[in-house]
Amino acid sequence: MDILTLVKAAIALVAGAAAGYFLRQIIAQQRKDTLELKAKQILLDAKESAQKTLDEAKSRAEKISEEAKREQKEQEKELRKIEERLAHKDEILEKKSAELDKETQNLQEKFEKVKSMKEQLEAIEIQKREELAKVAGLTEEEAKTKIIEEVEKKHSNDILARIQKIEQFGLETLERKARDILASVIQRVASSTASEVTVTSLTIPSDDIKGKIIGKEGRNIRAFERAAGVELIVDDTPGVIIISSFDPVRRQIARVALENLILDGRIQPARIEEMVEKAKVEIEKIIKDAGEKAAYEVRILDVDPRLLMLVGRLKFRTSYGQNVLQHSVEMAHISGMLASELKADVGIAKKGALLHDIGKAVDHEIQGTHVEIGRRILQKFNVDQRVIQAMQSHHEEYPYETLESIIVQTADAISASRPGARRDSVENYLKRLEDLERIANTFPGVEKTYAIQAGREIRIFITPDKITDLEAKKMARDIADRIESELKYPGEIKVNVIRELRAIEYAR
């Protein structure tokens, strides 16, 4: 029973397996047919899409080609038009060039004709003048002079009366407008006046020092005079040595250096040069302090420190015997009061007055008037243009552009015209000494120049590497000729050109 059941089950299993196999084969065949059909459909769709894309690309390419051909035709047409215009312009230019050449030729012919006529007229004019001179018995210049003399003689009274009338009217007008203001300002200003001199006396402890200062065969005094640029006067006056120089800065440096040498006791050329350099440093400090003190006194606190150094140098500069720094400070006070009365800018007026003569601090080193030098200095330091306008007109070299410029010029006149403020003779003397050094410094190869002996001698130290002995002699003659032609002076001036070679080595 069990075996029969097992056989039946086995047969049923085999039959089921065979039926499942055949059923799966049938299903697989059906799937295969379906996939092939789909693949064919996809391939067909792809061919149709490709054909459509190709047709669209061909259509687009044809359109682009047609547009390109049309643009090319338009460009060719435009180029032909441009060529035609250029050709037309060339023809016009050729015509104009031909016309200009013809006109130039005509003008040249006319110029030659006019020139010839002018020469003929000049010849006729000269001939007429000669004939008139023969008839009148006078040359052209003599006739001109005679006519002017007759006119002046005939109308001299009328001219004089007219001038006097104008002057009187101007004076009355100015006095009427300025009397009250100037009276008030001058009353409020009180400044001491001290005329500067060109020598400094130095008291020495004993006359034995004089021998040390002079040195063996005068080598110490020569070394000192060369290093300091001054003249030492060592005479029989007991207890006194006189330092002479027109430059106050040099005198102060020489005084300080000489005092230090006397205290040190070692007086020799090398020590002299060292002390002179040390004195220069001390004087620079004094100059700086003087500039800062002047600015503080007039309440101007926004000035560049480098400008204050130049202002301080004015402490050692004089104008007609009047100290320039004191004059500038006094002017600043006067300008401030005038500006306040006239409702002008007080700060601009005071600053313009304080800096109005700053060019005098370096006018012996730079060519030009002190006004022009001062303008360039202030422009270099970017000073307010209104300050420059205020200071540049105090000698009427520039027009009065602002009310402050008139105030500064007025303050300058007030400060300079006070009785005892200036001495003309001293200023002329200093000007002559400055001119002597200026002329010598214009020659190439000049190292240092000092005017001494009250302007009766000028010592010129030249560079020995650049100037020979023969050229030094020629230079002395040329400088003397320049002095004779350009300066006016009493007596004679000795031109002393010194060519000295120093050889320095160090033993180590």
C-alpha positions in Angstrom: 0.0 0.0 0.0 2.8 2.3 0.8 4.8 1.4 -2.3 1.9 2.0 -4.6 1.3 5.4 -3.0 4.9 6.3 -3.4 4.8 5.3 -7.1 1.8 7.4 -7.7 3.3 10.3 -6.0 6.5 10.0 -8.0 4.5 9.8 -11.3 2.5 12.8 -10.3 5.6 14.7 -9.4 7.2 13.9 -12.8 4.1 14.8 -14.6 3.8 18.1 -12.7 7.5 18.9 -13.5 7.0 18.2 -17.1 3.9 20.3 -17.3 5.7 23.2 -15.5 8.6 23.0 -17.8 6.5 23.2 -20.9 4.4 26.0 -19.4 7.5 28.0 -18.7 8.8 27.5 -22.2 5.6 28.8 -23.6 5.7 31.9 -21.3 9.3 32.6 -22.2 8.5 32.4 -25.9 5.7 34.8 -25.5 8.0 37.3 -23.6 10.6 37.0 -26.3 8.2 37.8 -29.0 6.9 40.8 -27.0 10.5 42.1 -26.5 11.4 41.8 -30.1 8.3 43.7 -31.1 9.2 46.5 -28.6 12.7 46.7 -29.9 11.5 46.9 -33.5 9.1 49.6 -32.4 11.8 51.6 -30.6 14.2 51.3 -33.6 11.5 52.5 -35.9 10.7 55.5 -33.6 14.5 56.3 -33.4 14.8 56.3 -37.2 11.8 58.6 -37.5 13.2 60.9 -34.9 16.6 61.0 -36.5 15.1 61.7 -39.9 13.0 64.5 -38.4 16.1 66.0 -36.7 18.1 65.7 -39.9 15.4 67.4 -41.8 15.3 70.2 -39.3 19.1 70.6 -39.3 19.1 70.8 -43.1 16.4 73.4 -43.0 18.2 75.5 -40.3 21.5 75.2 -42.2 19.8 76.5 -45.4 18.4 79.5 -43.5 21.9 80.3 -41.9 23.5 80.0 -45.3 21.0 82.3 -46.9 21.4 84.8 -44.0 25.2 84.7 -44.4 25.0 85.3 -48.1 22.6 88.2 -47.5 24.9 89.7 -44.9 28.0 89.2 -47.2 26.2 91.0 -50.0 25.2 93.9 -47.7 28.9 94.2 -46.4 30.2 94.1 -50.0 27.7 96.8 -50.8 28.8 98.9 -47.8 32.5 98.4 -48.6 31.8 99.6 -52.2 30.1 102.8 -50.8 33.1 103.4 -48.4 35.6 103.0 -51.3 33.6 105.4 -53.4 33.5 108.0 -50.5 37.3 107.6 -49.9 38.0 108.0 -53.6 35.8 111.1 -53.6 37.6 112.5 -50.5 41.0 111.8 -52.2 39.9 113.8 -55.2 38.8 116.7 -52.9 42.1 116.6 -50.9 44.1 116.6 -54.1 42.2 119.6 -55.3 42.6 121.4 -52.0 46.3 120.6 -51.9 46.7 122.0 -55.4 44.8 125.1 -54.3 46.9 125.6 -51.2 50.1 125.2 -53.2 48.9 127.8 -55.6 47.8 130.1 -52.7 51.1 129.6 -51.0 52.9 130.6 -54.1 50.8 133.7 -54.5 51.4 134.6 -50.9 55.1 134.2 -51.3 55.0 136.4 -54.4 53.0 139.0 -52.5 55.5 138.8 -49.6 58.4 139.4 -51.8 56.6 142.3 -53.4 55.7 143.8 -50.0 59.3 143.3 -48.8 60.6 145.1 -51.9 58.1 147.9 -51.4 59.1 148.2 -47.8 62.8 148.4 -48.6 62.0 151.1 -51.2 59.9 153.0 -48.6 62.7 152.8 -46.0 65.2 154.0 -48.6 62.9 156.9 -49.5 62.4 157.7 -45.7 66.1 157.7 -45.1 66.7 159.9 -48.1 64.0 162.3 -46.9 65.5 162.4 -43.4 68.9 163.1 -44.8 67.5 165.9 -47.0 65.6 167.4 -44.0 68.7 167.2 -41.9 70.7 169.0 -44.5 68.0 171.7 -44.8 67.5 172.1 -41.0 71.2 171.6 -40.1 70.1 169.1 -37.4 70.3 165.3 -37.0 67.2 163.3 -36.2 68.1 162.9 -32.5 69.0 166.6 -32.2 65.6 167.6 -33.7 63.8 165.2 -31.4 65.6 166.5 -28.3 64.9 170.1 -29.3 61.2 169.4 -29.8 60.9 167.7 -26.4 62.7 170.5 -24.7 60.4 173.1 -26.3 57.3 171.2 -25.3 58.5 170.7 -21.7 59.4 174.4 -21.5 56.1 175.5 -22.9 53.9 173.3 -20.8 56.0 172.7 -17.7 53.8 174.8 -15.4 50.6 173.0 -16.5 52.3 169.6 -16.0 53.6 170.6 -12.6 50.2 172.0 -11.5 48.4 168.8 -12.6 50.8 166.5 -10.8 50.5 168.6 -7.6 46.7 168.6 -7.8 46.7 164.8 -8.2 49.1 164.3 -5.3 47.2 166.7 -3.0 43.9 165.0 -3.8 45.4 161.5 -3.2 47.0 162.6 0.1 43.8 164.2 1.4 41.8 161.1 0.6 44.2 158.6 2.1 44.6 160.7 5.3 40.9 161.1 5.7 40.3 157.3 5.5 43.3 156.1 7.4 43.9 158.7 10.1 41.7 157.1 12.8 42.7 153.5 12.2 46.5 154.2 12.1 46.4 156.4 15.1 44.7 153.8 17.1 47.1 151.0 16.0 50.3 153.0 16.4 49.2 154.0 19.9 48.7 150.4 20.9 52.1 149.2 19.6 55.1 149.8 21.8 58.4 148.1 20.6 61.9 148.8 21.5 64.3 149.8 18.7 67.9 148.7 18.6 70.2 149.1 15.6 72.4 146.2 14.8 76.1 146.5 14.2 78.5 144.5 12.1 81.1 143.7 14.8 81.1 141.8 18.1 83.5 142.5 20.9 84.7 139.5 22.9 86.2 140.1 26.4 89.2 137.9 27.1 90.7 137.2 30.6 94.2 138.3 29.7 96.2 139.6 26.7 98.3 136.4 26.7 95.4 134.7 25.0 95.9 136.9 22.0 99.2 135.2 21.2 97.6 131.8 21.3 94.7 132.9 19.1 97.2 134.3 16.5 99.4 131.2 16.7 102.7 130.5 15.2 103.1 132.6 12.0 99.4 133.4 12.3 98.2 129.9 11.5 95.6 129.7 14.2 93.9 133.0 13.3 93.9 132.0 9.6 92.4 128.7 10.4 89.7 130.3 12.5 88.8 132.9 9.9 88.6 130.3 7.2 86.4 127.9 9.4 84.1 130.6 10.7 84.0 132.9 7.7 84.7 136.0 9.8 87.6 138.4 10.4 89.3 138.6 13.8 90.8 141.9 14.7 93.5 141.5 17.4 95.0 144.9 18.1 96.4 146.7 21.1 93.1 147.3 22.8 93.5 145.6 26.2 91.2 142.6 27.0 89.2 142.8 23.8 89.1 140.8 20.5 86.8 142.1 17.8 84.9 139.7 15.5 83.9 141.4 12.2 81.5 140.0 9.6 78.4 141.3 7.8 76.6 138.0 8.5 75.3 138.0 12.1 75.0 134.2 12.1 78.7 133.8 11.4 79.5 136.3 14.1 77.5 134.4 16.7 79.1 131.1 15.7 82.5 132.7 15.8 81.8 134.2 19.2 80.6 130.9 20.8 83.5 129.0 19.2 86.1 131.5 20.4 84.7 131.5 23.9 84.8 127.7 24.0 88.4 127.7 22.7 89.5 130.2 25.4 87.9 128.1 28.1 89.4 124.9 26.7 92.9 126.4 26.3 93.9 124.1 23.4 94.0 126.5 20.4 95.1 124.7 17.2 93.7 124.4 13.7 92.1 121.0 14.3 90.6 122.0 17.6 89.4 125.3 16.0 87.4 123.4 13.3 85.9 121.1 16.0 84.8 124.1 18.1 83.3 125.9 15.1 81.2 122.8 14.2 80.1 122.5 17.8 79.1 126.2 17.9 77.1 125.8 14.7 75.0 123.1 16.5 74.4 125.5 19.5 73.4 128.4 17.2 70.9 126.0 15.4 69.3 125.4 18.8 69.1 129.1 19.5 67.6 129.7 16.0 64.9 127.0 16.7 64.0 128.5 20.1 63.8 132.0 18.6 61.4 130.9 15.9 59.1 129.0 18.4 59.2 132.0 20.8 58.2 134.5 18.0 55.3 132.3 16.9 54.1 131.9 20.5 54.3 135.6 21.1 52.0 136.4 18.2 49.7 133.4 19.0 50.3 131.6 15.8 50.5 127.9 16.7 49.9 126.0 13.4 53.3 126.8 11.6 55.4 123.9 10.3 58.5 123.5 12.6 60.8 123.7 9.5 59.3 127.1 8.8 59.9 128.1 12.4 63.6 127.3 11.9 63.8 129.7 9.0 61.9 132.3 11.1 64.4 131.9 13.8 67.3 132.6 11.4 65.9 136.1 11.0 67.1 136.8 14.6 70.5 137.1 13.1 69.4 139.2 10.1 69.0 142.9 9.8 67.3 145.3 7.4 68.6 148.9 7.4 69.9 148.2 10.9 66.6 146.8 12.2 66.4 143.3 13.4 64.2 141.4 11.0 62.7 139.0 13.5 61.7 141.8 15.8 60.4 143.7 12.8 58.3 140.6 11.7 56.9 140.1 15.2 56.0 143.8 15.5 54.4 143.6 12.1 52.3 140.6 13.2 50.9 142.6 16.1 50.2 145.6 14.0 48.5 143.5 11.3 46.4 141.7 13.8 45.1 145.0 15.2 44.5 146.5 11.7 42.7 143.3 10.6 40.5 143.5 13.7 39.6 147.1 13.1 38.8 146.4 9.4 36.9 143.2 10.0 39.5 141.1 8.0 40.9 137.7 8.8 43.2 138.3 11.8 44.9 134.9 11.6 45.8 135.3 7.9 47.0 138.8 8.4 49.2 137.9 11.4 50.7 134.8 9.7 51.4 136.7 6.5 53.2 139.5 8.5 55.3 137.0 10.5 56.4 135.1 7.3 56.6 138.1 5.0 60.5 138.3 5.2 61.2 134.6 5.5 63.0 134.7 2.1 65.7 136.8 3.8 66.7 133.8 5.9 68.2 132.1 2.7 68.5 134.9 0.1 72.3 134.8 0.3 72.1 131.1 -0.7 69.4 131.2 -3.4 69.1 133.5 -6.4 66.1 135.9 -6.5 64.4 138.6 -4.4 63.5 137.7 -0.9 59.8 138.0 -1.8 60.1 135.5 -4.6 62.2 133.2 -2.5 59.7 133.4 0.4 56.8 132.6 -2.0 58.5 129.5 -3.2 59.3 128.4 0.4 55.7 128.8 1.5 54.4 127.0 -1.6 56.8 124.1 -0.9 55.4 123.7 2.7 51.8 123.9 1.4 51.0 127.1 3.3 47.5 128.5 2.8 47.3 130.4 -0.5 45.7 133.4 1.4 48.8 133.7 3.5 51.0 133.8 0.4 48.8 136.4 -1.1 49.0 138.5 2.1 52.8 138.4 2.2 53.8 138.7 -1.4 52.6 142.3 -1.9 54.5 144.0 0.9 57.0 145.5 -1.6 54.4 145.9 -4.3 56.0 143.3 -6.5 52.6 141.6 -6.8 49.1 143.2 -7.0 47.0 143.5 -3.8 44.6 140.5 -4.2 43.1 140.6 -0.7 42.4 143.0 2.1 45.0 141.1 4.2 47.7 141.9 1.6 47.1 145.6 2.0 47.1 145.3 5.8 50.5 143.5 5.7 52.0 146.1 3.4 50.7 148.9 5.7 52.1 147.2 8.8 55.5 146.9 7.1 55.5 150.6 6.4 54.4 151.5 9.9 57.1 149.3 11.5 59.9 150.4 9.2 59.1 154.1 9.2 59.1 154.7 13.0 61.9 157.1 14.0 65.1 155.3 14.8 63.9 151.9 13.5 66.3 151.8 10.6 69.6 153.1 9.3 70.1 153.3 5.6 73.9 153.4 5.7 74.2 150.1 7.5 71.8 148.3 5.1 73.7 149.7 2.0 77.0 148.5 3.6 75.6 145.0 4.2 74.0 144.8 0.8 77.4 145.6 -0.8 79.1 142.8 1.2 76.3 140.4 0.2 76.8 141.4 -3.5 80.5 140.8 -3.3 80.0 137.2 -2.0 77.2 136.6 -4.5 79.4 137.6 -7.5 82.2 135.4 -6.4 79.9 132.4 -5.7 78.7 132.4 -9.3 82.1 131.2 -10.6 82.6 127.4 -10.9 85.1 125.8 -8.5 84.5 128.3 -5.7 84.2 126.5 -2.3 83.7 129.3 0.2 83.6 133.1 -0.1 84.0 135.7 2.7 83.8 139.5 2.4 86.0 141.0 5.2 87.8 144.2 6.0 84.6 146.2 5.9 84.1 145.2 2.3 87.6 146.2 1.2 88.7 142.6 0.7 87.0 139.4 -0.5 88.6 136.0 0.2 87.7 133.2 -2.1 88.6 129.6 -1.3 88.6 127.4 -4.4 88.7 123.6 -4.9 92.3 122.7 -5.9 91.2 119.6 -7.8 89.1 121.7 -10.2 91.1 124.9 -10.5 94.8 125.2 -11.4 97.1 128.1 -10.3 96.8 129.8 -13.7 93.0 129.5 -13.7 93.0 130.9 -10.1 94.8 134.0 -11.3 92.4 134.4 -14.2 89.5 133.9 -11.9 90.7 136.7 -9.6 90.9 139.1 -12.6 87.4 138.0 -13.8 85.9 138.5 -10.4 87.5 142.0 -10.1 86.1 142.9 -13.5 82.6 141.8 -12.5 82.8 143.8 -9.3 83.9 146.9 -11.2 81.1 146.6 -13.7 78.2 145.7 -11.4 78.9 147.4 -8.0 79.4 150.9 -6.8 81.9 151.4 -3.9 84.4 153.8 -2.5 88.1 153.1 -2.8 89.3 149.7 -4.0 88.5 146.1 -3.2 91.1 143.4 -2.9 90.2 140.1 -4.5 92.1 137.3 -2.7 91.8 133.9 -4.4 93.2 131.1 -2.2 94.0 127.7 -3.6 95.0 125.3 -0.8 95.6 121.5 -0.9 95.1 119.5 2.2 96.4 115.9 2.4 94.9 113.9 5.3 95.8 110.3 6.3 95.2 108.3 9.5 97.8 106.2 11.4 96.2 103.1 12.9 
